[in-house]
Amino acid sequence: MRKILSRNIDILTLFYCQKPITGYDLIGEVEKAFGVRLSPGVVYSSLLRLERDDLLSHHLVNGKHGTRQAYNNTVTEKGRVCFLESVHALHLLVLNVKE
């Protein structure tokens, strides 16, 4: 399961960023949902890549995690479209699976 989640981290990240969320909290949400703890390197690389591609935006959250700086990440309109297109493509893939 870890490999599947890691290989699809961008779609997973866009899903969880539908509402503002920190990278730290995103890791916790994935662990709670799937029982797998993704490495911070995988998650934060995805956040940076998606922000660079204008699919996410972030803003500083004061005092959320003690003395560390934390950023809430939120999907942009471009990211929302990308996420919905990805979900649609996965849906078509699943429909075409031959058992």
Buried (B, 14 or more C-beta within 10 A) or exposed (E): EEEEBBEBBBBBBBBBBEEBBBBBBBBEBBEEEBEEEBEEEBBBBBBEBBBEEEBBBBEEEEEBEEEEEBBBBBBBEEBBEBBEEBEEEEEEEEEEEEE
